[in-house]
């Protein structure tokens, strides 16, 4: 869900992640206590999932 939200931001459909969270919470019933999918993902610090055609893998940033 957060990947789709990122695509929406990249395409300029939404101005910021908070806009997406508001729509998901108030329009689609995302659990309010989680703050929306964009906030929830940022808070959990989940690395982005990339698909390279055959397999999906997680890119772990080097620290």
SULSUL-V640891 format. One record per pair of residues at least 6 apart in sequence whose C-alpha atoms are under 7 Angstrom apart, sorted by the first residue. I is the first residue (numbers start at 1). J is the second residue. D is the distance in whole Angstrom. If there is no record, write none. Layout:
# SULSUL-V640891
I;J;D, I;J;D
This chain:
# SULSUL-V640891
1;37;7, 2;37;6, 2;38;6, 2;41;7, 5;20;7, 8;14;6, 9;15;6, 9;16;7, 14;20;7, 17;38;6, 21;35;7, 21;36;4, 21;37;6, 21;38;6, 22;36;7, 24;30;5, 24;36;6, 25;31;6, 25;32;6, 25;36;6, 30;36;6, 34;40;6, 47;58;7, 47;59;6, 47;60;6, 48;58;6, 48;59;6, 49;56;7, 49;57;6, 49;58;5, 49;59;7, 50;56;6, 50;57;6, 50;58;6, 51;57;7
